[in-house]
Amino acid sequence: METVLILGATSDIGIAIAKKFAAGGYNIQLAARTPAQLEPLKSDIEIRYKVNCGLYAFDALQYNTHAAFFAGLKPDVTITIFGTMYEEEDAFNDWALAEGMINTNYTGAVSILNIAAKHYIGQQKGSIIGISSVAGDRGRASKLIYGSSKAAFTAYLAGLRNKCFKDNVHVMTVKPGFVYTRMTENIPLPKPLTSTPEEVADIVYSGFTKKKNTIYVKWFWRYIMLIIKNIPEFQFKKMKL
Ligand SMILES: NC(=O)c1ccc[n+]([C@@H]2O[C@H](COP(=O)([O-])OP(=O)(O)OC[C@H]3O[C@@H](n4cnc5c(N)ncnc54)[C@H](OP(=O)(O)O)[C@@H]3O)[C@@H](O)[C@H]2O)c1
C-alpha cells in the first residue's frame, strides 16, 4: 500500500485531500506545526477508510529539520499544502510579514521538495504535488507579496517537473482560484467562482491519477487567468485587480 505525506495537514484543503487519498486506499502521513490537534482526524481516517495514519511535527520555516523529517517518512507521494496569506498592505509596510509569506510559500516549500525530489530521483519513482495559486499567474497590486511568492513556487514546480521527468517522477502543480477555507474566511468570495475544499480534493486526486502537469481548480480559472495574462501591460498597470 502506498503512502501520502500531507504537509500542512491542519489546513481545510489538507484535511479534504487526506481523506480523498485515504478513500483511494493510501496510507496517510499528516504533518503540521501542531500535530496533536489532528488526533480526531487520524482516528476518523483509520476507522472510516481502514488505512494507517500517522501524525508528525513539521514547520516549513525550520529548514534544518527537513532532511531528517523526510528521511523518517519516505512517502510515495509528497503534497505541499501549507501556505500563508497576510493583508497585502500590512505586508508592504512590515518586512516580517512579507518575509513570512515569502519563506512559507516559497523557501520552505523548495527546502522540503528538493529533499523529496532527490529521494524520488534516487529510487526512479515518486510523485510531488504542490498547491500554488492562480495568484501567481500575474503580478497584481492586490496580491503583491502573496502572488509573487506563489509565482516563484509555480516556476519552481515547472522546473522540478522538467528536471525529474526522465527519472519517472511526476510533479503536478495545482492552481486553485477562490476556496472557502480559514485563509479566506474574512474575504467575501463570489460563489460561482469559489470551490469547497472537498471539490479541490476531488480535482487534485483526479489530476494525480491522470498524471496531469498543471491543474486549475475549478477548470474555468485557466481561462479567467488566460484573459488576465493577456491584458497589455500599459492597460493592466492602470487597472485595480
Ligand atoms: N483558500 C484559497 O482561496 C486558496 C486559493 C489558492 C491557493 N490556496 C493555497 O492553498 C493552500 C492551503 O490553504 P487553505 O486555503 O487551506 O488555508 P488554511 O486553512 O489557512 O491553511 C494554511 C495551512 O498552512 C499551514 N502553515 C502555515 N505556516 C506554516 C509553517 N511555517 N509550517 C507548516 N505549516 C504552516 C497552516 O498550519 P497551522 O494550522 O499550523 O497554522 C495551515 O495548515 C495554501 O498554500 C494556499 O496558499 C488557497
The ligand as an SDF file (V2000), in Angstrom:
LIG
                    3D

 48 52  0  0  0  0  0  0  0  0999 V2000
   -8.2120   29.4540    0.2110 N   0  0  0  0  0  0  0  0  0  0  0  0
   -7.9840   29.9040   -1.0150 C   0  0  0  0  0  0  0  0  0  0  0  0
   -8.8080   30.6390   -1.6200 O   0  0  0  0  0  0  0  0  0  0  0  0
   -6.7240   29.4840   -1.7410 C   0  0  0  0  0  0  0  0  0  0  0  0
   -6.5990   29.8270   -3.1040 C   0  0  0  0  0  0  0  0  0  0  0  0
   -5.4520   29.4600   -3.7820 C   0  0  0  0  0  0  0  0  0  0  0  0
   -4.4520   28.7640   -3.1320 C   0  0  0  0  0  0  0  0  0  0  0  0
   -4.5940   28.4530   -1.8020 N   0  0  0  0  0  0  0  0  0  0  0  0
   -3.4940   27.7300   -1.1590 C   0  0  0  0  0  0  0  0  0  0  0  0
   -3.9880   26.5390   -0.5900 O   0  0  0  0  0  0  0  0  0  0  0  0
   -3.1120   26.1320    0.4690 C   0  0  0  0  0  0  0  0  0  0  0  0
   -3.9460   25.7510    1.6900 C   0  0  0  0  0  0  0  0  0  0  0  0
   -4.5710   26.9000    2.2050 O   0  0  0  0  0  0  0  0  0  0  0  0
   -6.0290   26.9410    2.8490 P   0  0  0  0  0  0  0  0  0  0  0  0
   -6.8470   27.8300    1.9960 O   0  0  0  0  0  0  0  0  0  0  0  0
   -6.4970   25.5310    3.1190 O   0  0  0  0  0  0  0  0  0  0  0  0
   -5.7510   27.7650    4.1530 O   0  0  0  0  0  0  0  0  0  0  0  0
   -5.5450   27.3920    5.6810 P   0  0  0  0  0  0  0  0  0  0  0  0
   -6.6770   26.5270    6.1320 O   0  0  0  0  0  0  0  0  0  0  0  0
   -5.3000   28.6990    6.3460 O   0  0  0  0  0  0  0  0  0  0  0  0
   -4.2070   26.5190    5.6700 O   0  0  0  0  0  0  0  0  0  0  0  0
   -2.9190   27.0470    5.7240 C   0  0  0  0  0  0  0  0  0  0  0  0
   -2.0430   25.9410    6.2670 C   0  0  0  0  0  0  0  0  0  0  0  0
   -0.6780   26.3090    6.2110 O   0  0  0  0  0  0  0  0  0  0  0  0
   -0.0830   25.8930    7.4290 C   0  0  0  0  0  0  0  0  0  0  0  0
    1.1440   26.6190    7.7100 N   0  0  0  0  0  0  0  0  0  0  0  0
    1.3210   27.9670    7.7380 C   0  0  0  0  0  0  0  0  0  0  0  0
    2.6010   28.2330    8.0700 N   0  0  0  0  0  0  0  0  0  0  0  0
    3.2380   27.0300    8.2200 C   0  0  0  0  0  0  0  0  0  0  0  0
    4.5580   26.6490    8.5650 C   0  0  0  0  0  0  0  0  0  0  0  0
    5.5300   27.5500    8.8140 N   0  0  0  0  0  0  0  0  0  0  0  0
    4.8370   25.3310    8.6360 N   0  0  0  0  0  0  0  0  0  0  0  0
    3.8960   24.4040    8.4020 C   0  0  0  0  0  0  0  0  0  0  0  0
    2.6260   24.6930    8.1000 N   0  0  0  0  0  0  0  0  0  0  0  0
    2.3060   26.0110    8.0040 C   0  0  0  0  0  0  0  0  0  0  0  0
   -1.1530   26.1480    8.4740 C   0  0  0  0  0  0  0  0  0  0  0  0
   -0.8440   25.4380    9.6520 O   0  0  0  0  0  0  0  0  0  0  0  0
   -1.2840   25.9140   11.1400 P   0  0  0  0  0  0  0  0  0  0  0  0
   -2.5730   25.1770   11.4060 O   0  0  0  0  0  0  0  0  0  0  0  0
   -0.1680   25.4660   11.9920 O   0  0  0  0  0  0  0  0  0  0  0  0
   -1.4700   27.4100   11.0960 O   0  0  0  0  0  0  0  0  0  0  0  0
   -2.3590   25.5750    7.7280 C   0  0  0  0  0  0  0  0  0  0  0  0
   -2.3850   24.1790    7.8230 O   0  0  0  0  0  0  0  0  0  0  0  0
   -2.1630   27.3060    0.7070 C   0  0  0  0  0  0  0  0  0  0  0  0
   -0.9230   27.0320    0.0960 O   0  0  0  0  0  0  0  0  0  0  0  0
   -2.8530   28.4630   -0.0010 C   0  0  0  0  0  0  0  0  0  0  0  0
   -1.9280   29.4510   -0.4070 O   0  0  0  0  0  0  0  0  0  0  0  0
   -5.7120   28.7970   -1.1000 C   0  0  0  0  0  0  0  0  0  0  0  0
  1  2  1  0
  2  3  2  0
  2  4  1  0
  4  5  1  0
  4 48  2  0
  5  6  2  0
  6  7  1  0
  7  8  2  0
  8  9  1  0
  8 48  1  0
  9 10  1  0
  9 46  1  0
 10 11  1  0
 11 12  1  0
 11 44  1  0
 12 13  1  0
 13 14  1  0
 14 15  2  0
 14 16  1  0
 14 17  1  0
 17 18  1  0
 18 19  2  0
 18 20  1  0
 18 21  1  0
 21 22  1  0
 22 23  1  0
 23 24  1  0
 23 42  1  0
 24 25  1  0
 25 26  1  0
 25 36  1  0
 26 27  1  0
 26 35  1  0
 27 28  2  0
 28 29  1  0
 29 30  1  0
 29 35  2  0
 30 31  1  0
 30 32  2  0
 32 33  1  0
 33 34  2  0
 34 35  1  0
 36 37  1  0
 36 42  1  0
 37 38  1  0
 38 39  2  0
 38 40  1  0
 38 41  1  0
 42 43  1  0
 44 45  1  0
 44 46  1  0
 46 47  1  0
M  CHG  2   8   1  16  -1
M  END
$$$$
